[in-house]
Amino acid sequence: QVQLVESGGGLVQAGGSLRLSCAASGIIFRINGMGWYRQAPGKQRELVASITRGGSSNYADSVKGRFTISRDNAKNTVYLQMNSLKPEDTAVYYCNADGVSYGGSTNYWGQGTQVTVSS
């Protein structure tokens, strides 16, 4: 069983910064792709950023230049540094990972962490 545990969400004023963390725990042989998604009220869940095991990253146009995704493979952890936050960044942020365990390769989701940006 693999679990993803997120931390770092909260309330911040527009223009501020937050850093999200997501640690994978359990019986894990390997974590491949990792990413962050978000879901605002009344909207569909959307990809914010993703990163391969080798460190190649991809961002949604709305966060390019403001957010940075990174990972520590030794710790099975992915981070999302969010700068210059805007009210429209308000959402529940979810961690996602492709993990390999005894059952093979499975896609996992974290429980979500709330990010609220006030104007």
N, C-alpha and C positions, 0 to 999 in steps of 0.2 A: 504494500500500500504506500503510495506517494502522496504527500500533502504539500501544498504551497501555502505559505503563511506570509501575508503582506503586512507592512507597517509603514508609518510615515505620513499618512493622510492627516487632514485637519482643515482649519479655517485660516485663510490668509487674505490680506488685502491685495487688490489689483496692483501688479508690478512686483509683487513679492515672489518668494521662491519656496519650494518644498522638494524634498527628496524621498521618493518611495523606494522601499526595499521589498524583495520577495525571496524567501529562502525555501528551497525544496528539501524535504526530509523524508525518511523512510528508506526502504530497500531500493536503492537506485544504482544501476550500473553505469548509466550515462544520461546526461541531459543534452539534447540537441538544440533545436531552436527554442528561444524564449521570447516573450513579448508582453506588452502592456496594451490592454484594451480599455475603453471607457464607455459608460452608458449614462446619458443624461435623462432626466424624467421625460417620458413621452417620445424618446428617440431610440433608434436601434443601437446595439452595441457596435462600436467601431474600433478599428485598429489604430493605435496611437504610434507605436514603434515596435520594431522587432529586431532581434540580433541573432546571428548564427553562432554556433560554437566557436568558429574561428574569428568572430568579432565583426563580421560585416553587418551593417545596420541599415534600417529602412524606416522612414518617418512619414506620417501623414502630412500633407501640405500645410495643414493648419498649425502644426507645431514645429515645423522646420525652423532652425535657427534659435529656438527657445528651449527645446527639450533635448536631453542627451540620454541615450540608453547605454548601459554598460553592464558587464557581468564579470563574476569571479568564478571560474569553472571549479576551482579547488573547493569553494564553499557552496557550490550549486545555488548561487544567488545572482539575481538580476536587479539592477537599480534603474531608476528613472529620475534624473535631475530635471526639475521643472523651474525655469526662470521666466521672468516677465509674464507672470500669470495674468490671465484675463478672466472676467466673469464667465465667459463662454467656455472656459475650461472646467467649470463646475460639473462634476459627475462622480459616479462610483467608478473607481479604477480597479481593473481586474488583471491579475498576473496569469499568464498562460505559458505552458511548457510542454514540450514533447520529450517524455522520459522513457527510458528503457529499463524495465524491471523484469522479474521472473516471467510475467505474463506477456512479454514482448513490448513493442512500442505503443504507448498510450498518450493521448493528449489530456493534460490536467489543467484545472482552473483553480485559482484561489478564491477566497470568500468575498473579496472586494474590500476596498477602503475608500471612504468618502473624502473627496477633495471639494472644498467650497471656497470660491474666490469672491470676495465682496468688492463692490465698486466704490 
